[in-house]
C-alpha cells in the first residue's frame, strides 16, 4: 500500500524525526525502508538495498528532509509562492510554469545555515574530498508503490569538490518545483506542501556499461519476463534518449530475445567534473554492451531485489571491472496488479487466467473496497479483486475440453476481444492449464446472471417460452425488494450484518431464479436465431435489430422516455428553465428541489422530478459500485439531461418516439414475412420466423430488468450501511461517513462489532484508490501478470478505420462528442456519442444522439440493447476510441458492419 502523505514542513511538531536534534546528514547504511519521510523515497530504497546480501550500492550519505525544512523556513517567499500556486488553475500551464520557476529560484538562492553546510562538506571530506559524486534528488513523494516520480526531479553526475556538492544540493532542493514535478503531483493527488526533499550524495561510478532492468515486462506486465536495456558509459545517455540501447528479454534464466543497437555515442565523466558525449569507435558500435551471461546474472540480482521489496522493480545499474553496482531501484507503478489469491510457486505452480468482470458489466472504473467486496458477496461466481476491479478465474473451464468451447462461445458473443485474448493465451506452448477435478469444474465461469449453452441458436420449438412469465418474474422481484425495504429499516448494529447475510442469500436466489434465466435466454436465443436464419435466407445482416425496436417492458429504455415526460412538465415554464440552468452550473446544487416551489410552475416541475426519482433514483453512472452517489442522493445530476430534452425535443416526444419505433418494427416484420413466403418452403420459414419475432419482442425487454432489481436492492443496502456509518461518526469511531467506502464489507462489520477502526488503513486505501483510477484494466489477465486485450482479426475493415463489434444496424455520419463523464454531456441533434462504456444511466442520452461508439461492450450489454431499442447505429468494443477520435471530428459509424471511419 502507498505510504501516507507527510505533513507540511510548517506542521511537523508531532513527528519527532524532525526535531531540531535530528541529524541532517546520515550515511546510506544508517537508513532503511521505513525512513522515507526523513531521506525520501530514493534514499530509503538505497539504504535498504545497501544491506541486502549480494547487492552492491555505491557508498554515500543522505542530506535529510530536516535540512530542506530549515532552509525553506528561512525563505518566507517560498510560503507565499506556494499559496499562489495552490490557487492556480491546474490547466493554466503558463501560470504553473511561471510560479514553478520563481519557486526554484527562491529555493536555490536560499542561504544554507553554517552548521548545515559544515555537516554536508564534512561528509564529503570523510568520503573523499577529491572524489567525484552523483548528487541526486530524493523526495518524500517519490519511488512509492503507486507513483514513481521517475525523472521528475534532478540528478547531477560527476560533481567534484565540497563547494560544488553544496551548490548541487541546493539545485536538487529547487528541483522539487520543476514544472513537470508540480504537474505530476497534481495528477497523482499530492499536495505540493506535503512533499519534502532529501538529497542522496554517492561516490561516482565510472562504468563500462549501464542501463535499466525491469524485473517484469513494463508493456505486457508479465511478471516472469524481465527486460534489460544496456549501453556503453553512463546510463544518463539512455535515460535522456541520446542513444538507442541494446534490449534483452529474459525468462526463466535464459535470454529469449535480444536486439543489439548501433551505439554511436556514449556519455563519459570528465576528470574535473561534469560529463561529455563521446563517439564510440566504429568496431565497438555493434558490440553488445553485455554478454548473455552477464544479462542473466543481472536479472538474478534483480530478482533478489524484487523479493526484498516485495514487488516488481525498475532498477538502474552500472557494470565495472569488478561487477554490477545498483544505483537506484523503484517500484514499477504502471503494472496492473495480479488478482488474489497468489499463484503457487515452484514445480506445483498452476497458472490461472482471469476475465474482467467490468468489461462484462460495462463499468471498467476502479471501485472502492466496499463496492467490490459487496459485488463479491452477491455474485453468482467467485471473484478476485485486483487494482480496484474484479476478475473471474476461468482457468478450470478453459482447461476442460468439455467446457472450453462453451466458454469461448459465450465470451465471443459478449465481447470478441475477450475471446481472442483467451485464444491467444491458449495458443502459447508455455501456458499449460491443469484439467480440474469434476467436483470443481464448474466453480468459475461467466460473471453474468445467465450462461447460454454452446452450439449457437437452437430450433424454434426448443426455445418457445410462455411470455406470461415476465409479469410473474417482475412481481416476484418487486415483492422481494419490498420485503427487504420493510425489514432492513428495523436493523442496526451487529443485527444489521446478521440480517444482510440472509438478504444476500435472497439476492442470489432472485438472481439465479431458473425461470428468470429462461426468460433472458428466450430473448437472446430468438435474437441469434433471427440473425442466423434471416442472414441465410434473405442475406440480411443483424436482422433482429429492426425487429426489436420499441420492444415492450424494457425498464432501461422506459427510463429515457420518462425523462422526456419530465421535460414536458418543465418546458412551458421559462422561469423554471432559467432556474435549472443556474443549477446546472452550480457544483453544489442538489438542494434545488426546494427552490422550485417558489417559481410559477415550480411545484409541477418538482413533482415530475420526484416522481421520476421514486422509480429511478437508485440509478447512477457505474451503478454496480455501491459507493457511487445515486440520483436520489444527487438529483442535480439529472438537470443537464432534463435541459437537453427541453431544448432538443417537443411536447409528447416520448410517446411519439416509442410509437415510431413500434411501427417501424411491425413494418419490418411484414416485409420479412412477405419475402420469406416467396421462397421455397416459404410458409414454414415464415411461420418459424413469426414465432421467433413474437418471442424476441416478448422477452427482449426483460433482459434489462434483473439489473434494475439488483440496483434497487443495492440502494437499500447502501442506505442502511450509511445509517450505520453515521452512528460510527457520532460515536467518534470514524471521521466521516464515506470512510466506510474504503473498508471491505467484512472490515466494516468488524468495525461495527468492535467500535474500533484503523484510520491509517483508511488513509492508505484512499491513496491506493487514487492510484488505481489511473490504471486501465485488461480484458484478460494471467496469474503471471500479463495483460491481454485481444484483437480483431478481420479483413473487411477499410484502411484507417477503427474496428469494433456491430451491435445495432445502420450507418450514420455526424460530429463526434467524446464524453467521459455524463455530467459533461452537451449534445445537439445529430451528434454521435463516443465514450468508454455506457450503463443504464446513460440511456437518457441515447434519445438525443444519432449514433454510438464505445470502447467496451458486447452484443447483449446494456448499451447495445438500448441502441437497438432506439434504432441507433452503434459499434462497441472499439479499442482506444476515446483516444483515437477527437471531440468534434466528423465520423461515420457503420453499425451493420462494425467499424468507424474518421472523416476529419
N, C-alpha and C positions, 0 to 999 in steps of 0.2 A: 504494500500500500504506500502511496505517496506520503511524505512527511508533512506535518502541519506547517503552515507558513510561520516564519519567525515574526515576532513583534517588531514594531518600528524601532529605529535606533533612538528615538526620543523616549520610548516607553519600555525600558529594559530593567527596571528595578527588581522585578520578580525573578529574573534569570541570573543566578549567581555567577554563571560563567562570564558575565560581562561586568563584574565588579571592577573597581579601579585596580584591585590587586591582581587581576587576571594577567597572565603572561601575554605579551603581544607578539612574541616570536617563539615558535615551537618547532623542534625537529620533526621531520616527517615520521620517524618511528615512534614519536610520542603521541601521535593522534590516531584515532580509529574511526570506524564507520559511523559511530553514534555521535560524532562531533561535527557534523556538517554545519550546525549553527555557528561554530567557532572558526572553522577553517574552510567552509564552503564545500560544495559537492566534490570538486576535483581533489581538493586536499584530503578530504575524508577517504575517498576511494584510494588515493595513492598511499596514504598512511596505512590503510588496511592491507593493501596489496604488498607493501614492503615487509610484512610479517608472514606472508604465505610461503611455505617451503617451495623452493624451486623457481620462484618468481623474483626477478632482479629488477629493482627500481632505482634509478639514479638518485644519489644522496641529495639532500636539500633540507629546506625549512619552510615553514608557513608563517606569513605575516597575518595575524588573526583579524577577525572582523572587529575586535575591540579597537585595533589601531585605526581602521576605517571610521568607526563611530567617533573616535576622539577627533579625527581630522575634520570630518564634516560638521561636527558640533561647533568648531571654531570658524566655520564659514556660514554665517546666517543666511547669506544669499541663496544657499542651496535649498533651505527650507522654503523660502518664498518661491523659488522656481518650481519646486515640487508641487506647491499649491496651484500654481498656474497650469502646470502640466496635467494635474488631476482634473481640472475644469475644462480641458481641451477636448473637442470632439475627436474621438478616435479615428475618424475618417479624414480629418484635416491633416494630411501628411505634411503640408508646408509648415503649419504651426508646430507639429510634433518635431519636425526636423530642426526648426529654429530653437525651440526650447531645449532639445537634447544637446545641441551644440553649446548653448550657454551653460548648461549643467556640467558638461565635460570640462569646459574651460574653467569654471569655478572650482571644481574638484581638483583639477590638475595644478591650479595655481595656489591652492590652499597650503598654508605653512605647516610643515611637519614638526611637531614638538621635538625639542632637542633630545629628550630621553628616548623617544621612539626612534628617531634617526640613528641614535647611537646603538640601540638594540639591533637594528637591521644591519648596519655596517659592521657591527661586531660579529654577527652571524656569518656575514660574507668572509670576514677575516679568518674565522675559525675553519670554514670550509675551503679556504684558499683565495687569498686576496687577488692574486693574478689570474685566477681561473676564469673560464667563460661559463656563463649561466643562461638558462632559459627562465624567463620571468613570465609567469602565467596567471591569468585571472582565475579566481575560484569563488563564484558567487554562491550564496546560500540557496538560491533557486536555480540550481544547475546540476546536471547529471542525476536528476530524480528519476524514479521509475516511470513517471508519466510525462516528463518534459526534459529533454537532454540539454537544451540550450547550446547545442553544438555550433561553434563558430560565431556565437552572438557577442562574446566579449573577446578581449585581445590577448595575444601571446607574443612575446618578443624573444628572439633567439640570439645566442652568441653575444650576450651583454657582458662586458668586461669592466671590472673595477667597481668598488663600493659606491662611488658617486653615481655611476651610470645605473647600477642596480636600483639605488634610491629613486632616481628620476623615473625609471620604468615602473617601479611600484606605483608611483602617482599616476602614471599613464594607465596602468591596469585598473586602479580605482575609478578613474574617469570613464573607462570603457563600459562601466555599468550602465552608462547613459548613452551609448551609441543608439542611433535611430532604430537599427534593426533589433537591438535588445529590448528597447521600450515597446516596440510593436509586438514582438514575440511574447513579452509578458502579458500584454493586454489580450492577445489571442488565447492565452492559457489561463486567464482569470487571475493573474498575480499582480497585486498592488505594488507600484514602484517603491512605496515607503517600507514595505515589509522585507525588502531584499537588502542584504549587506554583502560587502565584497571583502574576501580574503585574497591573498596573493601567495602563490607557490613559487619558490625560487629553488631551482635544481641545477646541479652540475650538468653542464652541457655534454651531450653525447655526440660525437662526430662519427656518424655511421657510414658503413659501406652501402647499406640499403636500408630502406624504411618503408612504412606503409600502414595499412589498416587491415585489421582482421575482424570480420563479423562472424560470431560463433553460430549464427543462424542466418539463413538466406534472407537478406533485407527486402527482397522483392516478393518472393513467394511465401516467406515465413517459415519454411521448412527447417525444423529445429535440428535435424541431423546433418544438414548441409551447411558447411562453413565456406566462406569466400575470403580470399586473401588478395588485396591489391598491393603491389610492390613496385618500387622504383629505386634508382640509384640516389645516393646522397640523402639530404634532409627531406623529411616527409612533407614539409610545407609545400614542396613543388607539386605533390599530388593533391593536397587539400585545396590549393589555390587554382588548380586546373592548368598549371604550367605545362605539365606533361601527361601523357596517357600512361596508365600503369599496366604492368602485367597483371592478369587476373587468373587466379587459380580457384577451382572448385573442388572441395574435399568432402568425401562422405565415407564414413566407416574406415578411417585411417588410410585412405587411398585418394590420390589425385584423380578425379574422374573427368576433369575438363580443364583446359588452360588456353589462354590467348596471350601470346607474347607480343608486346608493343615495340615499335621502333622508338627508342628513348633518345632523342637528340639533345635534350637539355637536362641539366640537374642543378640542384641548389646546394652550394657548399658554404661552410663558415669561413670568414676571413680571420687572419691571425690577430688583428687588432680589434675585432668586434664587428658585428653585422654579418650579412650574407651577400652572396652574389650568384648570378646564373653563370654556368659554365657549359661549354659544348662537350658532349660525350664523344669520345673517339669513335670513328666510324666502325671499327672492328668490334666495338663493345655494344653498339646501339641495339643490336638484335639478340644480345646475350640475355638470358633470363636473369632477373635480379636475385632470384632464389632457385636453388635446386629443388626437385620434388621432395627429397628427404628433408630439406630444411622447412619446406612448406608443411609437411606432415608434423614435424617436430613443433612448429609454431602453433598449429591447430591443437595439438595435445596440450600445449601450455595454455592456450585459450580455453580449453575445456576445464582445466583446473581452475582458472579464474572464474569461469561461468559457475562452476559448482560452489565456489566460495561465496559469490554474491547471490546465487540462487535464481538467476535469470540470464537470458542471452545478453552478450556484451559486444559493444563496439570498442575495439582495442587499438590504440596506436602503439606501434612497436619500432624498434631500431635493431639493426644487426651490426655488431662489431666483430673483431677477430675472436673475441672470447665468448660470443654467444648473443642471445637476444636480451634486450632491455625493454621493459614496458614503461611507457611514458604517460599513458592515460588509459582508463577503462571506464566506460559508462554504459548504462542500460540502453538497449535498442528500444526506443519508445514507440516505434511505428508498427510493431508486430501486433497482430490480433491475438489475444490470449487463447490458450488451449483450454477447452472445457474440462471441468472436473467430471468424474474422477480422473486423476492422472493415470496414464497407462502404466502397466508393469514394465519393469526394465529387465535387461539381460535376455537369457535364452527363452524365458517364458513370456516375453513381451508380445502382446496381441494388439495389432493395430486396430484403430477404430475410425469410422467415417461418420461425420456429423452433418446433418442438413439443417439449415437455418429455419427456425420457426417464423421469424419476422418476414421472410420472403413469401411465406405461405399466408401469413395473416396481414400482409400489406402494411407492415409497420416495422421498418428497419432501424428506427431511432433507438438509442440506448434507453433502458428502463432503470429506474431506481430500485433498490433491493426489495422494498415492499411490493413493487409492481411485478417483478419477475418471479418472486417467491410465491405470490398469490396465484399467478398463472400456473406455476408448477403444481400447486396444491389442487387446482381444479381441472387440470388437463387429463386427458384420457391415456396418455403415454408418458413414460419417464422423460424428463427434460433436464438438460445440463446448462448451467449458466457460464458465460464467458464474455467479458467486455460489456456487461450490461445487457446482453442478448441471450436468447435461449436457443438451444440446439437439441435435436433428437439424434441419438445414435442408431443409425440404420444398418450397422455392420452385420447383425445377425440375419437380417432379411437379405442383404446383399450376398452373404456367404452361402446361403442355402439356394441351390438351383430351383427348388420348388417355389420360392417366394421372390427371387430376384426379378424375374420378368414382370411380375405383377407390380412390384415396387417401382421399377423403371417406367412402366406404363403410366402409373398414377403420377409420378413426378413429371413425366414428359407432358401429360395433359395439363398439369398445373403450371409448369414453367420449363420450357425446353432446355434452358440453360442449366437448370439443376440436373436434368437427366444427362446432358452432355458432360457436365462436371463429374458425375458419378461414373459414367462410362470411361472418362479419361483416367480416373484413378484405377478402375478395374483393369485397364489395359496394361498397366505397368507390371513388369516382371517382379520388381522388388516389393510389391504390395500384395501380400497373401492374407486373406481373411480366413479365420477358423470357422468351420461349419458348427453352428450352435447345437446344443442338446435340444431334443424335441420339446422338452419342458420349457425352454426359454426362446424358442424360435420366434414367437410372436410378441416378445416383450417390447420391441421397438418397431416403429413404423411411421406412417403418415401422421402428421401433427394436427390434422383437422378432424372434424367430427365424423366424417364418413370416408371409408376407403372402398372404392369401387373394385369389382373383380377384374381380373385380367381378361384379355381376349376381345376388347372392343365392344361395340353395341350389339346386344342380342336381338333376336327377332321380336316383333311386336307382342306376340302372345305371352312372352316371358315377362314383360315389363308393365303390363297393364295393371294399374292400381286404382282403387276407388277414390275419386277426388274428395269425397266427403271426409276423409281422414284429416285433411288440412284443418278444417274447422275444429275437429276434435283435438288436434295437437295444439293449436293456438289456445284453446280453452284450458287444456292441461297446464300449459306453460303459465298462463295468467293466474290460474288457481294456485300454483306452486309459488309464484312470485308474491301473490297477495298474502299467503300464509307466512312467507319469510318476512315481509314488511310488518305484519302484525306481531309476530313473535320476537323479532330482533329488538324491537323497541323496549322490551321489558328486561333486557340483559345488560349487564355491565360487569366490569372487573373480570376475574377468572371465569365467572359463569358465562360471560360473552364468548370466550375462547372455547369452552366446552360446547356451547351451542353452535359455534361456527364449524367445529369439527363435524357435527351432524349435518349442518347446512351444506358443507362442501360435498358430502356424500350424495345428498339430494340433487345438488348442482350437477354432479357427474351422471346421476341416474337420468335426469332430464336430457342431458347432452347425448347420452348413449342410447336413448329410447329406440328400440329396433323399428318402431313404427315411424319415428322421425327420420331415421336413416333411409327407410324405404321411400318416404316421400321425397327426400332430397335426390336419391338415386333415380326415382321415376322421371324427374325433370331432366337430370343430367343425361341419362341414357337415351331418353327421347330426343334430346338435342343431338347427341352423337349419331343416333340412327338417322335423323333427318339430314344431317350434313353428309353422312356417308352415302345414303341411298340416293338422295337428290343430286349429289355430285355424280354418281354413276349413271343415273337415268336421264338427268336433264343438263348435266355439265355445270350445275350451279355451285359456286363456292360459298361455304358458310350460310347455306340457305335458311337455317334456323334463326338467324339474326333478325330478319324482317318478320318472321312469323311470331316472334315473342314480343314485339312492340306492344307496350301498354298491357302487359300481362297482369291480371288482377292479383291483389293481395301482396304486392311487393312493398314491405314496410319501408324500405330504404328509398325507393322512388316516390312513395307517398310523402315521405319527409320533405323532399324537394318541392313537390307540388303544393303541400300545405303551407310552405313558406311563401309561395306566390299568393295564397289567400291572405296571409298576414300583410303582405304589401298592399293588397286591395283595401284592407281596413285602414291603412295609413295614407295612401296616395291622395285621397280627397282633402287632406288637412295640411296645408302648406306650413303652418306653424309647427306641427309635429315633425314634418320632414326636416325643417330647419333645425329644430332641437336635436334630432337624431344625428344630423350632420355634424353638429358640435360634439356630440357624444362620441362619434366615430374618431375624432381627433384627440380625445381625452383618454390617456392610458389608464385612468382610474375612474372610468365611467360606469362601473357596474351598479351604482345606486340610481341609475337613470330612470328606472320604472316609477319610482315615487314622484319624480318631477313631471312625468307625463300628465298626471291628473289635473295639473294647473292649467293645461292648454285646451283650447277648443278642439274637440275630437280626441283628446288625450286619453280619456277613460276607455273609449272603444279600442284605441291602439294598444293600451296596456292589457286589456282583456284578451285581445287577439294574441299578443306575445306570450302572456301567461298560459293561455290555452295550449299554445304550441309547446311551451316548456313542460307542461304537465305530461305531454305524450313523449316528447323527445329530449327533455332536459338532461337526461342521463348520458347523452352522447357528447362526443368531443373528438378532436383530432387525436389519433393514436390511442383510441379508447380501450385497447386491451391492457394498457398500463393504468392501474387503479389510481396512481398518484397524479395523473393529468387532471387539470381543472375541467369540470363538466360545464355544459352550457347553463345549467341551473345555478352553478356557482359563479360563473362569469357570463351573464346574459349579454353583456356588451359585445361579446364575440360575434353575435348574430347580426349586429347593427349594419356592418358593411354589406352583408349578404342581402339584408332586407332592402337597403337603399339601392343596391344594384337592381333588384327586382322592381322597385318603384320606377327607376329610370328606364329600364330596358323592356318592360312588359306593360301591356294594357290590362284593364279590368277583365276578370274571367279567364285569365290565361291558363290557369291550372286545368280547368275542365276542358278548355279548348284543345290544349296540347295532348291531354290524355285521349280525347276522342279522335284527334288526328292520327295518333299512333295506332289506336284500335282499328280505325277504318283502313289504314294502310296495311295492317296485318291481315285483315279479312280479305282485302283485295288481292294481296299476295297469295293467300291461301286458295282463293278461287282460281287464280291464274295457274298456280302449280297443279291443282287437281285437274283442271281442263287439259293442260298439256300432258299430264300423265295418262289420261283416258285415251289420248290419241296414239299411245304407244302399244306395242304388242303386250298382251296380258295387262292392259291398262287399267281395267276395273279393279283387279286385285291390287295392283300397285297404288292406285288412288285410294282404295279402301284402307289399306295398311297405313298409308301416309296420313289420311284423315284421323285415324286413331292416334297416331303419334303427335299430330298437331294439337288435338284436343288434350292429350296428356301433357305436352310441354307447356301449354297455356295454363293448365290446371295446377301444375306443380312448380313452374319456374319462379313464381313469386315467393313461394315458401322457402326457397334457397336462402333468402336473406333473414328469415325470421329467427332461427336459432341464435344467430349472433346478437340480434336485438334482445332476446331473452337473457343471454349471458350478461350483456351490458346492464340491463335492468337490475339483475341480481348484484352485479359488481358495485353499482351505485349504492345499494342498500348496505353492502359490506363496508364500503368506504365511509358512509355517514356514521355508522356505528363505531368504526375504528377511530375516526376523528373526534367523536364524542369522548372516547376513552383517552385520546391524546390530550384533549382539553383538560381532563381531570389530572393527568400527569403534569401538565404545565402549572395548574393551580396548586398542586402539591410540591412544586419545586423540583420535580424529577427531571423534567425537560425544560429547555429554554423556550421552545415554540412548538406548536402543534405539528408543523410539517417536518420536524426532526424525525418523526416516526417513519417517513418515507425512506429514510436511509438505513432502516433496520429491516431485516427479513421478518417474515410473519412469525417465525419461531422466536426470534430475538425480541420482537415486540411483546409476544406472550410472556416471555421470561421477565421483561421489564415490568409488565403489569402485575405479575405474581410477586416479584421481589421488591417492587417500588425502588429499584436502583437502575441507573442507566450509565453506560460508558460514553461520556460526551466526547472523549478523544476518538473513539471508534466512529462516532457520527461525523466528526470533523474530517477524518481520513476518508470516509465514504463519500462525503461531498466533493472532496478533491478528486477522488477516483472517478466519480461520475462525470466531472468536467472533462477529464482526460478521455473517457470512453466516448463522449459525444463527438470527439474529433476522429474516431475510428470508423472505417467503412466495413461493415460486416460482410464476409464472403457468403456465397450461396452454399458452398460445401467447404468443410474444414476437416482436416485429418488430425489424428492424435499426434502426428509429427509437427503440427502447427502450420501445415501448408494450406494456404487459401486457394481454392479452385473455383473459378466463376463460370467456366464453360464458354462455349462459342457457338454461333450459328454456322452450320456447315451447309451453306446454300449457294447456288449458282444463278439464282433468279433475281438477285438484287442488283440494280444498276450501280455502276461505279460512283462512289462518293455518297451513296445513300446509306442510311442507318437502318440496319436490320432489326426486326423485332418479331413479335407474335401478333398475327392478325386475330382480333377478338370481336370486332364489330365492323361490318362491311360498309363499303362506300369509299369515296375519295373526296377530299376537301382541301382547299388551299386558303391560307389566311395568315394573319400575324401571330407569331408565337408569343405567348405570355409565359415566361419561365417563373413559376411561383413555388417557393419552398415553404412558405408559411401561409396558411389560409387567411390570416388576418391581413396579409398584404395584397390580397386579390383585388384588382381593379380591372374589370373586364368590360368590353363592349361587344355588341353583337358581331359574330364572325370571327372572334379570337379563337385560337387553338391553345388549350391548356397543356403545358408541359411541366411535369413535376416528377418527384422521385417516386411517390406512391400515393394512392388515394384509398381512404377507407370510407365507411358510410357517411362520415361527417362532411365529406367533400361533395356529396351528391347534389346539394342545392346549387353548386356552381355549374353543374352539368347542363342546367336549363339555359344558361346564357352563353354557352360556347358552341363552336361549330365542330370541334374535334378534340381528341385526347391522345396524349403521348405520355407514357410513364416509364420509369426505369425498372420498376418491379411490377410483376403481375402475371396472371395466367388466364386460361380460358374461362374459369369459373370463379375468379376472385371478384371482389365487390365492384371494382371499377369497371371491369369487363361486363358484368351483369347489368349495371345501370347504364353504361354506354349503349348496349343493345336495347335496353328498355326505352331509351330516349332517341334511338336511331342515330347516334353519333359515330362517325368513322373513328376507329380507335386502334392504336398499335401500342402494346405494352411490352415490357421486358427489353426496352431499348437501352442497352448498357451505356451509361455516361450521357444520357440525353440532356440533362440539365447543365452539363459542362460543354457539350459539343454544339448545342443550339443556343444562340444568344437571344436574350429577350428583345423582342421587336423584329426579329428576322421573319421573312416570309418563308413558309414551309408548306409542303404538300404531304398530307397524310394518306397513305394507301391502306385503308382499313381492310380491304379484301385480300391484298397480297402480303401485308405485313412488313412494310418498310416506310421510311420517312425521307423525303427529299428536301434538302436545304436549298432554297431558291435564291437567297441573297438578302 
